[in-house]
Amino acid sequence: MAKRSHNEVKDSLKELTRIFQPKDPRKFVREYIRKYRITGGYEDELTSVVENELGKINSVS
């Protein structure tokens, strides 16, 4: 994945995390990867992005 599109994926995933606030980050990322046909090997990295974003949301609330 190119650097630019990788950042777009992360930004999109952060925004969806803010909207849906998933209870299970790993399941949320798996569904996201399947739906948007993201290249394999990014599940752990994207899961950490979701977990960090949820942490930010929970610390503000």
C-alpha positions in Angstrom: 0.0 0.0 0.0 1.4 3.4 -0.9 2.1 5.9 1.9 -0.7 8.3 0.9 -3.4 5.6 0.6 -2.3 4.0 3.8 -2.9 7.3 5.6 -6.3 7.6 4.0 -7.2 4.2 5.3 -6.1 5.1 8.8 -8.0 8.4 8.7 -11.1 6.7 7.4 -10.8 4.0 10.1 -10.4 6.7 12.8 -13.5 8.5 11.6 -15.6 5.3 11.5 -14.3 4.5 15.0 -15.5 7.8 16.3 -18.9 7.3 14.7 -19.6 3.7 15.6 -17.5 3.3 18.8 -17.1 -0.5 18.4 -17.0 -2.8 21.5 -14.6 -5.3 19.8 -11.9 -3.4 17.9 -10.4 -6.6 16.3 -13.8 -7.7 14.9 -14.5 -4.1 13.7 -11.1 -4.1 11.8 -11.8 -7.5 10.3 -15.1 -6.3 8.9 -13.5 -3.1 7.6 -10.8 -5.0 5.9 -13.2 -7.4 4.3 -15.7 -4.7 3.2 -13.1 -2.4 1.7 -10.8 -5.2 0.4 -7.7 -3.9 2.2 -4.5 -5.9 1.5 -3.7 -8.5 4.1 -1.1 -8.0 6.9 -2.4 -4.7 8.2 -4.9 -6.1 10.7 -2.7 -5.7 13.8 -1.7 -2.1 12.9 -5.2 -1.1 12.1 -6.5 -2.7 15.3 -4.1 -0.6 17.3 -5.3 2.5 15.5 -8.9 1.7 16.5 -7.8 1.0 20.1 -5.9 4.3 20.4 -8.9 6.2 19.0 -11.3 4.5 21.4 -8.9 5.4 24.2 -9.0 9.0 23.2 -12.8 9.0 23.0 -13.1 7.4 26.5 -10.6 9.7 28.1 -12.6 12.8 26.9 -16.0 11.4 28.0 
